[in-house]
């Protein structure tokens, strides 16, 4: 907050100090929102993430949609007042769920009230066919309530999918990096990207299933070595690129028109072929489960399988030009598989390292 305030002071000097508090707050609010939004966009931009639209929760109150939907629910018997508060009767739609406060006794709406209006805006106003929410796992108790509200709004709950993600624990020198908002001890996503690189961040965050806690080893992620999983996959891609160039220099050019695949009979060659045949299934699984972590593991497995082939089989042999051509094609197929996997994960596939 001090950093944001300093940015405002640098841009506007001390003019807000000479205004009434109400006037200063009124002017500072939109300026502050712009600074925070720009900061978030810059942080995500370092990972290549861009959102088409940023939605302001306040807009749901400015256009009256929150109270409009609450009145709609009240009219159909899904809202009750007790203990001075306003409740959504989630228990009508679920034997497990308890009723949920939407307007507190002090008259202030809860986050759930704006959640109701936000999803109404998406499904009814903007006409989305399907909505996928990405939430932290600490909001797990909120999932079934959303199912109840979908039913109350006359919407098919199957159209709303909520993916819960575990929290990330940063490790440095074998010790957890303790974070605390209260003490101001924070590490931003952008700072982690600056330290270890965007590719390492993306790969590490995508190595576990959504609900699994992630231990992010900053020391390992910063290493440019085979021990670093993302480097291992990228090195394998770069190795193949170098091999193709070296083969051409040795007089064996990559020719996709020739088919000598019948010559690929070595167990290490068959292993690469089988692993490549898994790729489409792996992609389908990631899409169906809304969880791409299997692709990071597949990329690592493909790299290991290819490197086993590289160890056991001589790719270019002047005495066996047909076999050399077939093995070079197999190398190119492996390169394409690695490149496609990395691209789907939003990670670069360098040609040299």
N, C-alpha and C positions, 0 to 999 in steps of 0.2 A: 504493500500500500504506500509506503514511503517513496518507493521508486516511481510509482504512478503519479504521486503528488508532485514529485520533483519534475517530472515531464510536463505537468500542467504549469508549474511555476516557471519553467524555462520558456514555455510557449506564451504565457499570458502575464508573466510578472506577478505583481502583488495586488492586482485590481480587485480580486475577490475579497481581499481583506477589508476593502472600503465599502462593501455592500452589506445589506442586511443578510442574516443567515438564510432566510427563506429565498431571497433572490439569488444568493450565491449557490445554494443547493440546486435551484431550478436550472441554473446555467451549467453547473458542474456535472449534473447527471448525464446529459447526452454526450458531453465531452469525455467523461470517464468511460462510458459505454464504448465509445469509439476506440479508446486506448486499449481497453481490455480485449475487445473483439480482434483488433489488429494484432495484439500479442498472441492470442490463441491461434489466429490464422498463420502467423509466422512460425509458431511452434510446430503446428501440424504440417506446414509447408516444408519443413526440413525433412519430413518423412514422405513427402510427395502426396500428402492427403489434402484434397480440396473438396469442400462441400458446395453443392449447387445453391443451397439456401440455408441461411441461418435464421432460425425462427425465434422471435422474442416472446417469452411468456407473457410479458405485459400487454402484447397485442390482443390476447384473449380477454383481457379486462377492458382494454380501450374500446373494443368493438362490442362489448357486452355479452360475448358468447358464453362465458362461464356461468353467469346468472341466468341466461336464456336456457341453457341445458339443465341447470338445477331446477328451474321451474317446470321444464318438460318432465323431468323425473318425479317431481312433486305431484304433478297432475296425474301421473299413472301409478301413484302409490308407492314409489321407491324412495321417498325422502320422508324423514320424521324429525321432529324437534323434541329434544329432552335434555335435561340438565343444562339448559341454556344454550346448547349447541345444535347444529343441524347435522343429521346423520344420513349417509347412504345405506339402505337396508340390504347389504350384501348377503345377509343370512337368508334372504328370500330365494337366492339362486344357488346357495351352497350350504350344506350341513356343517362344513368345516369353518367357513369364514365368519368372522364377527362383523357387526356393523361398523362403518368407518365414518369418522368425523370429516365433513367437507367444509363446514363453517364453524370456527371455534366460538366459544362463549363470549370472547371479546369482539366478535364480528369479523375477524380476519379469516380469509379462506385458507385452507390447507393446500399442500402441493397436490394432493389427490384431486381436489376440485379442478385445478388447471389441467391435470392429466386427463380427466374426463373430457373437458372441452377440447383439448389438443387432439385426442383421438377421434372425437366427433368431427373436428375440422378436417382431419386426414381422410377418414372413411366416407363421410357424408358430404361435406362441403367441397373437398378437392377430389373425391371419388377414387381414392386409392383402392386397388384390388387386394393388395397385401401390404402389411406393415411389419417390418422387422425392427424390434427395439434391441439395442445393446446396452445392458445395464451392468453395474457392479453386483457381485454376488451378495453383497450386504443388503440388497433390495429384494431378496428372494421372497420374503413374506408378502410382497406387493403383487406378485404375479397372479395369484388366484383372484385377487380383487379385480384385476383388469379383465379376467375372464367373466366375472360377474357383471361388470359394467358393460362389456360387449353385449351380453345377453339382455341387459336392461335397455340398451339402445337399439335392440332388434337387429344386431349384427352377429354374423357367424363367428364365434370365438376362434375358429380355425384360421381365420384370415389374419390374426395377430400372432406373431411369433416373437417370443422374448428370449434372447440369448444372454445368459448370465456369464460374466467373466470374473475370474479370480483376481485377487490383488497381486501386485508385483513387489517382490522383496529384493532390494538392491544389496549385493554382496561386494565388499572390497577387502582385499587381503584376508579373506576367510571370515570376515566379520560382517554382520548385518549393518548397513548404514541406517542409523536411527533417524527417522523423520518426525518432525513435530511442528504443526501449524502454530501452536501456542508459543513455542520458543523461536519461531521464525526459521527453523532448520529445515529447509526444503530444497529438493533438487528437481528442477523442471525437466520435462521431456526433452526440450531443446538442449539443455546442458548435457544430458546423457548422449544425445546425438552428436553434439560437438566433441565429446570425449571419445566415443567408440565408433562413430559413423552410422549413417542411416541404415545401411545394409545389415549391420550387426544387430541393431535394435529391432528391425523388422523380423529378422530370422529368429532371434531369441524369443520375442514375444509370440511367435507363431509356432513354437516347438511343443506347446502343451495344449491340451483341450481347453475349451472356454472356462469351465468351472474349476480348473486346476490352478492352485497357487503357483506362481512363477518365481524362481530364484534366479535373478539376473546377475551373473558374475561379471562385474565390470572389468576386472583384470583379464579374464579369458577373452571377453568380447573385443578388447583392445589389441589382442595379439594378432600379428600377421603371420600365423603359423598353421600347420596342419591340425593342430589341436583345437583351433577355433572352428566350430562346425560350418559357419557360413564361408569362411576362407577355404575350407576343405572342398566344398562344392564348387566355389568359384575357381579355385586353383585347377580343379579337374577340367572345368570348361576351358580355361586358358591353356591347359596342357594340350588338349586336343587341337586347339587352334594352332599352337606351335608345331604340333606333329604334322598337320596337313601342310603347313608352309615348308617344313623340313623335307617332307616326302616329295613335294614338287621340286625342291632343289636337287633331290636325288634322282629325279626323273620319273617319279611315280605320281601322276596327277590324279586328283579325285574326279572320277567319272561316274555320274549318277545314271548314265544310260546303260552301262554294262551291268550284268547280273551274274555274279559269281557266288551268290549266297549259298549254293549247294556245297561250296567248299568249306563253309563255316561249321565244323563238326567238333572242334575242341570243346571240352566242358566249360572252359572259361568264356568262350564265344557264345555258347548256348545260354549261359547264365545271363550275359548282357542282353541277348535277344529276349529272353523271358522277362527280364526286368523292364525292358522297354515296352513290352506288350501290356504291362500293368498300368501304364500312365493314364490312359483314358478312364479306366475304372477308378483310379485314384482321384481324378478330377471330378467324376460323377459323385463319388463318396463325399468329397469336400463340399460340393454344392448341396447335396441332399441333407447333410448334417449341419450345414452352415458353420463348418469348422475346418479351416484349411491346414490344421496342424499336421495332418497326415502327409501333406505335400512336402513339408520340411524333412520329415523322416524318409519319404520316398526319394527326395533329392540326394540325401546323404547315402541311402542304400545304393542308389544308382551310381553315385561317385565311387563308392567302395567296390561295387561289382566291376565297374570299368577299370579301376586301378588294379584289381586282381587280374583282369584280362591283360592289361598292359604289362604286368609283371611276368605273366606266364607265356605270353605269345609275342613273338617278334612281328611287329606290324609290317615293316617294309623289309623284304628279303629279295635282293636282286636276282636270286636263283629261282624265285617263285613269284613271277609278276602277277599271275591271276589271283593267287592267294593274297598277295599284298594288296591288290585292288579291292578284294572282298573285305579284307580287314580294315582298310581305309574307309570303306563305305560304312562299316560297322562303327568305326570311330565317329564318323560324321553323324550317324543316327543317334549315338550316345550324346554327342554335343547338342543336337537339336532337342533331345529329351531334357537335358540339363537346362538349356536356355529357356525352354517353354516352362519348366517348373519354376525357375527363378523369376521369370517374367510374371507369371500368375501370382507370385508372392510379392511382387513389386520390388524385386531385388535385381541389381544389375548383374549382367553376365559378361565380365571383362574378357577381352581376347588376349590380354597379357597381364602378368602380375609380377 
